[in-house]
Amino acid sequence: MTVADTSRPIVAGRTREEIAARVAADLQDGYTVNLGVGIPLSVPLYIPEDREVFLQSENGVLGMGPHPGEGNEDPDLTDAGKRPASLIEGAAIVDSATSFAIIRGGHLDVTILGALQVSEHGDLANWYVPGRNPAVGGAMDLVAGTKQVWVCMEHVDRAGRSKLVTECTFPLTGTGVVTRVYTDLAVFHVVDGGLVLTECAPGVTPDDVRARTAAAYTEAPAS
């Protein structure tokens, strides 16, 4: 088991907004994408203008746009985090059963979620911290029904402990479901059931990542 070196000085890395921007840069034209709460809800602000991405929200929106701007909010139109949202041209509003049929039917290309822990094998824990009120929402449906699951989160928790772990200690949302992880320090892909470091954030070195990561991983060959 690899243990994160929490005594090493913390490097700046990306902000939460910069993590969202980095994730948005990887979305491909024509993707249909679900966004979880937290950092993922900022992704719409950074989708490149030359790409058409259809955002789906489990509360029944297909074709969700970013925050409409102060004074333009519609109290009946929100994202999954209950924040004001907008609609892009051609958007649809559907009932909950149809929304989850989209999710469970495998019609999403990517779901982007926050996480409490991700294991070195791509297991995800993101819905329950023991001692607090559970809030699973649609996460279990999303990870079971979506082709790709991208996680965006801070690399360590408030106590400085790695959120990339050997095995998740919190209740699981799904086993082996994560395909990518974006943190303030790095980007990982899950390949053949293992984490692969593909990119360090600006100003962050591979040694910085290694010192703050409890999970085992390999490094992608330099291009």
DAKA-V707891 format. One record per run of one state. SS is the DSSP state (hx for helix, st for strand, lp for the rest). FROM is the first residue (numbers start at 1). TO is the last residue. If there is no record, write none. Layout:
BEGIN
SS | FROM | TO
SS | FROM | TO
END
This chain:
BEGIN
lp | 1 | 15
hx | 16 | 25
lp | 26 | 31
st | 32 | 35
lp | 36 | 37
hx | 38 | 46
lp | 47 | 53
st | 54 | 57
lp | 58 | 60
st | 61 | 65
lp | 66 | 77
st | 78 | 78
lp | 79 | 83
st | 84 | 84
lp | 85 | 85
st | 86 | 93
lp | 94 | 95
hx | 96 | 104
lp | 105 | 109
st | 110 | 113
lp | 114 | 116
st | 117 | 119
lp | 120 | 123
st | 124 | 125
lp | 126 | 138
hx | 139 | 145
lp | 146 | 147
st | 148 | 152
lp | 153 | 155
st | 156 | 156
lp | 157 | 161
st | 162 | 162
lp | 163 | 163
st | 164 | 165
lp | 166 | 173
st | 174 | 174
lp | 175 | 179
st | 180 | 182
lp | 183 | 185
st | 186 | 191
lp | 192 | 193
st | 194 | 200
lp | 201 | 205
hx | 206 | 211
lp | 212 | 216
st | 217 | 219
lp | 220 | 223
END
